[in-house]
Amino acid sequence: MARMKEFDRDTAVDAAIGVFREHGFEGTSTGMLVEAMKIGRQSLYDTFGDKWQLYCAAVEHYTAGETAEHIAALRGEAKALDGIRAMLARVVDTAGQSCLGIGSICEFGRSRPELSALHQAADLRLKTTARERIVEAQAAGDIDRSLSAAAAADFLFASVAGIRIAGRGGADHAHLQSLSTLALRAVI
C-alpha cells in the first residue's frame, strides 16, 4: 500500500522557489532542494517528476504570485498614474531579492518552450493591465498621449527588469528609487 504524502505541496514549492531564486536551475542540486523542501528525494520525484518539472512548477507558482501582486498594485489606486507609481515602488522595495522570473529568462532565454509559455502568459496579463492603466493616465493628461501605450508598458517593464538586476547587484534603495523615478519620467 502506498504511503500518504506527509508534506504540503505548496509549502514545498515555496521552499524550492527560494533555492532556485538564489542559485538558478543549473546551480541547484537535488540535495539542496530536498533539504530546503524538507522532503525525501523519492517524494520529490513522485510528486514533481524531476528537477526540471519542479523548476517549471516553481516558476509558474512564482510568476502567478508576482503577476498578481503587480496587477494589484497597478489597480490599487484610483488614479492610474498612482497605480503605476505603486507598482514601481513595490519593485524598488523588493529589488534586493532575486527574481525567479528574470533569473529564468536570463538562464534559459527562449530555449525551453514550456518555460517561455509560462513567461508569455504572465507577460500578457501584466502588460494588458499596464496598458489599460497607461491609457487611463493618458486620458487624464498624466502620461504623454503621443506615446504608444504598448511601447510605454514595454519600456516600464524593461525598466523593472533593470531595477531588479541593479538591486540584486547591490544597488541601494536611493539608487533603485532614482531608476524608478527616471523610468516614470520618461513616459510622463
C-alpha contacts under 8 A as a table, 3 or more apart, distances in Angstrom:
res1	aa1	res2	aa2	distance
5	K	43	S	7.73
7	F	11	T	7.82
7	F	12	A	7.33
7	F	39	I	7.30
8	D	11	T	5.34
8	D	12	A	6.24
9	R	12	A	5.07
9	R	13	V	6.16
10	D	13	V	5.02
10	D	14	D	6.09
11	T	14	D	5.08
11	T	15	A	6.29
11	T	37	M	7.64
12	A	15	A	5.11
12	A	16	A	6.28
12	A	37	M	4.79
12	A	38	K	7.49
12	A	39	I	7.87
13	V	16	A	4.93
13	V	17	I	6.10
13	V	37	M	7.40
13	V	54	L	7.61
13	V	57	A	7.33
13	V	58	A	5.76
13	V	61	H	7.84
14	D	17	I	5.00
14	D	18	G	6.55
14	D	58	A	7.23
15	A	18	G	5.26
15	A	19	V	6.73
15	A	33	L	7.84
15	A	36	A	5.75
15	A	37	M	5.18
16	A	19	V	5.16
16	A	20	F	6.13
16	A	33	L	5.92
16	A	36	A	6.75
16	A	37	M	6.22
16	A	54	L	7.89
16	A	55	Y	7.83
16	A	58	A	6.68
17	I	20	F	5.11
17	I	21	R	5.83
17	I	55	Y	7.95
17	I	58	A	5.44
17	I	59	V	7.43
17	I	62	Y	7.17
17	I	100	L	7.38
18	G	21	R	5.19
18	G	22	E	6.36
19	V	22	E	5.30
19	V	23	H	6.04
19	V	24	G	7.55
19	V	28	T	6.90
19	V	32	M	7.40
19	V	33	L	6.83
19	V	36	A	7.32
20	F	23	H	5.19
20	F	24	G	4.60
20	F	25	F	5.90
20	F	28	T	6.45
20	F	55	Y	7.48
20	F	100	L	6.95
21	R	24	G	5.84
21	R	98	S	5.36
21	R	99	C	6.17
21	R	100	L	4.86
21	R	103	G	7.07
22	E	98	S	6.30
23	H	26	E	7.47
23	H	27	G	4.88
23	H	28	T	5.58
24	G	27	G	5.37
24	G	28	T	6.19
24	G	100	L	7.86
24	G	103	G	6.73
24	G	104	S	7.09
24	G	107	E	7.38
25	F	28	T	5.41
25	F	52	W	7.98
25	F	55	Y	7.04
25	F	104	S	7.80
25	F	107	E	7.87
26	E	29	S	7.66
28	T	32	M	6.40
28	T	33	L	7.26
29	S	32	M	5.18
29	S	33	L	6.50
30	T	33	L	5.02
30	T	34	V	6.23
30	T	41	R	7.53
30	T	51	K	6.88
31	G	34	V	5.32
31	G	35	E	6.13
31	G	41	R	7.74
32	M	35	E	5.28
32	M	36	A	6.18
33	L	36	A	5.18
33	L	37	M	5.82
34	V	37	M	5.05
34	V	38	K	5.61
34	V	39	I	5.26
34	V	40	G	5.94
34	V	41	R	5.97
34	V	44	L	7.16
35	E	38	K	5.13
35	E	39	I	6.97
39	I	43	S	6.28
39	I	44	L	6.88
40	G	43	S	5.15
40	G	44	L	6.45
41	R	44	L	5.15
41	R	45	Y	6.53
42	Q	45	Y	5.09
42	Q	46	D	5.93
43	S	46	D	4.95
43	S	47	T	5.84
44	L	47	T	5.36
44	L	48	F	5.70
44	L	49	G	7.06
44	L	50	D	7.18
45	Y	48	F	5.37
45	Y	49	G	4.47
45	Y	50	D	5.27
45	Y	51	K	7.89
46	D	49	G	5.85
48	F	51	K	7.56
48	F	53	Q	5.90
48	F	54	L	5.33
49	G	53	Q	6.02
49	G	54	L	7.23
50	D	53	Q	5.40
50	D	54	L	6.26
51	K	54	L	5.04
51	K	55	Y	6.04
52	W	55	Y	4.91
52	W	56	C	6.22
53	Q	56	C	5.08
53	Q	57	A	6.17
54	L	57	A	4.99
54	L	58	A	6.05
55	Y	58	A	4.97
55	Y	59	V	6.10
56	C	59	V	5.07
56	C	60	E	6.01
56	C	114	E	7.79
56	C	115	L	6.54
57	A	60	E	5.09
57	A	61	H	6.06
58	A	61	H	5.16
58	A	62	Y	5.93
59	V	62	Y	5.05
59	V	63	T	5.88
59	V	100	L	6.58
59	V	101	G	6.60
59	V	104	S	7.82
59	V	115	L	7.93
59	V	118	L	7.72
60	E	63	T	5.32
60	E	64	A	6.05
60	E	118	L	6.22
61	H	64	A	5.27
61	H	65	G	6.32
62	Y	65	G	5.24
62	Y	66	E	6.12
62	Y	100	L	7.02
62	Y	101	G	7.41
63	T	66	E	5.05
63	T	67	T	5.74
63	T	100	L	7.85
63	T	101	G	6.25
63	T	118	L	7.92
63	T	119	H	7.56
63	T	122	A	6.50
64	A	67	T	5.23
64	A	68	A	6.10
64	A	122	A	6.85
65	G	68	A	5.16
65	G	69	E	6.20
66	E	69	E	5.05
66	E	70	H	6.14
67	T	70	H	5.15
67	T	71	I	6.07
67	T	122	A	6.32
67	T	125	R	7.55
67	T	126	L	6.12
68	A	71	I	5.10
68	A	72	A	6.01
69	E	72	A	5.04
69	E	73	A	6.24
70	H	73	A	5.12
70	H	74	L	6.14
70	H	87	M	5.68
70	H	90	R	7.83
70	H	126	L	7.33
71	I	74	L	4.95
71	I	75	R	6.05
71	I	87	M	7.85
71	I	126	L	6.40
71	I	129	T	6.66
71	I	130	A	7.88
72	A	75	R	5.20
72	A	76	G	5.50
73	A	76	G	4.90
73	A	77	E	7.38
73	A	83	G	5.82
73	A	84	I	7.41
73	A	86	A	5.55
73	A	87	M	4.92
73	A	90	R	7.73
74	L	77	E	6.99
74	L	80	A	7.36
74	L	82	D	7.93
74	L	83	G	4.14
74	L	84	I	5.28
74	L	85	R	7.95
74	L	86	A	6.63
74	L	87	M	5.62
74	L	129	T	7.47
74	L	130	A	6.97
74	L	133	R	7.23
75	R	78	A	7.44
75	R	80	A	7.49
75	R	83	G	5.78
75	R	133	R	7.77
76	G	83	G	5.94
76	G	86	A	7.99
77	E	80	A	6.62
77	E	82	D	5.87
77	E	83	G	4.86
77	E	86	A	7.92
78	A	82	D	7.50
78	A	83	G	7.39
79	K	82	D	5.36
79	K	83	G	6.52
79	K	137	A	7.53
80	A	83	G	5.03
80	A	84	I	6.39
80	A	133	R	5.16
80	A	134	I	6.90
80	A	136	E	5.99
80	A	137	A	5.23
81	L	84	I	5.08
81	L	85	R	6.19
81	L	133	R	7.39
81	L	134	I	7.43
81	L	137	A	5.60
81	L	142	D	6.67
81	L	143	I	7.75
82	D	85	R	4.90
82	D	86	A	6.04
83	G	86	A	4.98
83	G	87	M	6.28
83	G	133	R	7.67
84	I	87	M	5.19
84	I	88	L	6.33
84	I	130	A	7.61
84	I	133	R	7.43
85	R	88	L	5.12
85	R	89	A	6.04
85	R	184	L	7.71
86	A	89	A	4.97
86	A	90	R	6.18
87	M	90	R	5.09
87	M	91	V	6.41
88	L	91	V	5.03
88	L	92	V	6.26
88	L	160	V	7.28
88	L	180	S	6.27
89	A	92	V	5.04
89	A	93	D	6.10
89	A	177	Q	7.71
89	A	180	S	7.61
90	R	93	D	5.09
90	R	94	T	6.24
91	V	94	T	5.28
91	V	95	A	5.66
91	V	160	V	6.79
91	V	163	I	7.42
91	V	164	R	7.06
92	V	95	A	5.17
92	V	163	I	6.87
92	V	164	R	7.49
92	V	167	G	7.83
92	V	173	H	7.06
92	V	176	L	5.82
92	V	177	Q	6.26
92	V	180	S	7.30
93	D	96	G	7.62
93	D	173	H	7.56
94	T	97	Q	5.80
94	T	164	R	7.92
95	A	98	S	7.24
95	A	99	C	7.91
95	A	163	I	6.62
95	A	164	R	4.57
95	A	165	I	7.48
95	A	166	A	7.65
95	A	167	G	4.66
95	A	168	R	6.40
95	A	176	L	7.96
96	G	164	R	7.09
96	G	167	G	4.58
96	G	168	R	4.96
96	G	169	G	7.96
96	G	170	G	7.07
97	Q	164	R	7.99
97	Q	167	G	7.52
97	Q	168	R	6.38
98	S	103	G	7.43
98	S	164	R	7.62
98	S	168	R	6.12
99	C	102	I	5.50
99	C	103	G	5.93
99	C	164	R	7.16
100	L	103	G	4.86
100	L	104	S	5.87
101	G	104	S	5.34
101	G	105	I	6.36
101	G	119	H	7.46
102	I	105	I	5.07
102	I	106	C	6.10
102	I	161	A	6.88
103	G	106	C	5.11
103	G	107	E	6.06
104	S	107	E	4.99
104	S	108	F	5.88
104	S	109	G	7.42
105	I	108	F	5.35
105	I	109	G	4.69
105	I	110	R	7.36
106	C	109	G	5.69
108	F	111	S	5.66
108	F	112	R	6.69
109	G	112	R	7.64
109	G	116	S	7.80
110	R	113	P	6.59
110	R	115	L	7.70
110	R	116	S	5.65
111	S	116	S	7.78
112	R	115	L	5.43
112	R	116	S	6.16
113	P	116	S	4.92
113	P	117	A	6.07
114	E	117	A	5.21
114	E	118	L	6.58
115	L	118	L	5.17
115	L	119	H	6.43
116	S	119	H	5.12
116	S	120	Q	6.01
117	A	120	Q	5.07
117	A	121	A	6.16
118	L	121	A	5.36
118	L	122	A	6.41
119	H	122	A	5.24
119	H	123	D	5.91
120	Q	123	D	4.95
120	Q	124	L	6.01
121	A	124	L	5.23
121	A	125	R	6.45
122	A	125	R	5.29
122	A	126	L	6.13
123	D	126	L	5.18
123	D	127	K	5.86
124	L	127	K	5.36
124	L	128	T	5.86
125	R	128	T	5.31
125	R	129	T	6.43
126	L	129	T	5.37
126	L	130	A	6.21
127	K	130	A	4.81
127	K	131	R	5.88
127	K	150	A	7.73
127	K	153	A	6.18
127	K	154	D	7.47
128	T	131	R	5.20
128	T	132	E	6.27
129	T	132	E	5.10
129	T	133	R	6.32
130	A	133	R	5.13
130	A	134	I	6.04
130	A	153	A	5.96
131	R	134	I	4.94
131	R	135	V	6.09
131	R	149	A	5.34
131	R	150	A	5.87
131	R	152	A	7.82
131	R	153	A	5.88
132	E	135	V	5.22
132	E	136	E	6.33
132	E	149	A	8.00
133	R	136	E	4.97
133	R	137	A	6.14
134	I	137	A	4.96
134	I	138	Q	6.05
134	I	143	I	7.06
134	I	149	A	5.89
134	I	152	A	7.68
134	I	153	A	7.49
135	V	138	Q	4.96
135	V	139	A	6.18
135	V	149	A	6.18
136	E	139	A	5.09
136	E	140	A	6.28
137	A	140	A	4.99
137	A	141	G	6.21
137	A	142	D	5.06
137	A	143	I	5.47
138	Q	141	G	4.98
138	Q	142	D	5.63
138	Q	143	I	4.62
138	Q	144	D	6.08
138	Q	145	R	5.20
139	A	142	D	7.59
139	A	145	R	7.58
140	A	143	I	7.79
141	G	144	D	7.05
141	G	145	R	7.38
142	D	188	I	6.31
143	I	187	V	5.98
143	I	188	I	4.29
144	D	147	L	5.84
144	D	187	V	6.19
144	D	188	I	5.27
145	R	148	S	7.70
147	L	151	A	7.15
147	L	152	A	6.65
147	L	187	V	7.53
148	S	151	A	5.12
148	S	152	A	6.13
149	A	152	A	5.04
149	A	153	A	6.11
150	A	153	A	5.13
150	A	154	D	6.17
151	A	154	D	5.01
151	A	155	F	6.11
152	A	155	F	5.05
152	A	156	L	6.15
152	A	187	V	6.48
153	A	156	L	5.09
153	A	157	F	6.24
154	D	157	F	5.30
154	D	158	A	6.14
155	F	158	A	5.07
155	F	159	S	6.17
155	F	183	A	7.87
156	L	159	S	4.97
156	L	160	V	6.19
156	L	183	A	6.39
156	L	184	L	7.43
157	F	160	V	4.67
157	F	161	A	6.26
158	A	161	A	5.17
158	A	162	G	6.35
159	S	162	G	4.92
159	S	163	I	6.07
159	S	179	L	7.72
159	S	180	S	7.46
159	S	183	A	6.29
160	V	163	I	5.08
160	V	164	R	6.17
160	V	180	S	7.89
161	A	164	R	5.16
161	A	165	I	6.16
162	G	165	I	5.11
162	G	166	A	6.02
163	I	166	A	5.06
163	I	167	G	6.03
163	I	176	L	6.02
163	I	179	L	6.63
163	I	180	S	7.30
164	R	167	G	5.02
164	R	168	R	6.10
165	I	168	R	5.02
165	I	169	G	6.09
166	A	169	G	4.93
166	A	170	G	6.48
166	A	171	A	5.50
166	A	176	L	7.22
167	G	170	G	5.20
167	G	171	A	4.91
167	G	172	D	7.01
167	G	176	L	6.80
168	R	171	A	7.31
171	A	175	H	6.04
171	A	176	L	6.50
172	D	175	H	5.42
172	D	176	L	6.34
173	H	176	L	5.08
173	H	177	Q	5.98
174	A	177	Q	5.06
174	A	178	S	6.22
175	H	178	S	5.14
175	H	179	L	6.43
176	L	179	L	5.12
176	L	180	S	6.34
177	Q	180	S	5.01
177	Q	181	T	6.10
178	S	181	T	4.99
178	S	182	L	6.10
179	L	182	L	5.22
179	L	183	A	6.13
180	S	183	A	5.10
180	S	184	L	6.28
181	T	184	L	5.27
181	T	185	R	6.03
182	L	185	R	4.89
182	L	186	A	6.12
183	A	186	A	5.29
183	A	187	V	7.17
184	L	187	V	5.61
184	L	188	I	6.44
185	R	188	I	5.11
